Amino acid sequence: MPIFEYKCPACGRITEKLVKNASVKSPACDACGHKKTEKLISGFAPQVKHSPAPAQPACRDCSNAGCPHSGM
């Protein structure tokens, strides 16, 4: 079920409503009781997954045992 945003023309309050059917008429304002609210056009919030950080290059200056750059 989509969530729509509605703005009251009387008091200016913006509310979100979970709507079963997009063709349902606008709900009354919860704050002031005005009979008709205006449906707003809402953007969406995409979730971006970041790729893992690249592996550190092999250390060539130190021996593998006890290298301060390897985290061991």
C-alpha positions in Angstrom: 0.0 0.0 0.0 1.4 3.4 -1.0 1.9 6.3 1.4 0.6 9.7 0.1 1.2 13.1 1.5 -1.6 15.6 1.8 -1.6 19.3 2.5 -4.5 21.2 4.2 -5.3 24.4 2.3 -6.8 25.9 5.5 -4.0 25.4 8.1 -1.1 24.3 5.9 -0.4 21.1 7.8 1.2 18.2 5.8 0.3 14.7 6.8 1.1 11.2 5.4 -1.6 8.6 4.9 -1.4 4.9 4.1 -3.9 4.5 1.3 -5.4 1.2 0.1 -6.6 2.6 -3.2 -5.0 5.6 -5.0 -8.4 6.7 -6.4 -9.9 7.3 -3.0 -10.8 11.0 -2.4 -8.6 13.1 -0.2 -9.0 12.7 3.6 -10.0 15.4 6.0 -7.3 17.3 7.9 -6.4 15.8 11.2 -5.4 19.1 12.7 -8.3 21.5 11.8 -10.9 19.2 10.3 -11.0 20.9 6.9 -13.0 18.6 4.6 -10.7 18.4 1.6 -6.9 18.2 1.5 -4.6 18.4 -1.5 -2.5 15.4 -2.6 1.2 16.4 -2.9 3.6 14.9 -5.4 6.2 13.1 -3.3 9.7 12.1 -4.2 11.2 8.8 -3.3 14.2 7.9 -1.3 16.3 5.3 -3.1 18.7 3.2 -1.0 22.2 3.1 -2.5 24.4 0.3 -1.5 28.1 1.1 -1.5 30.6 -1.3 -3.0 33.2 -2.6 -0.5 36.4 -0.7 -0.1 39.2 -2.0 -2.4 41.8 -4.2 -0.8 45.0 -2.6 0.2 47.9 -3.4 -2.1 50.5 -5.9 -0.9 53.4 -4.3 1.1 56.7 -4.6 -0.7 58.9 -2.8 1.8 58.3 -5.0 4.8 58.4 -8.7 5.4 55.0 -10.3 5.8 55.7 -11.1 9.4 55.1 -8.0 11.5 54.2 -5.6 8.7 52.7 -2.4 10.4 50.6 -1.8 7.2 48.9 -5.2 7.1 47.0 -4.8 10.4 48.5 -8.0 11.8 
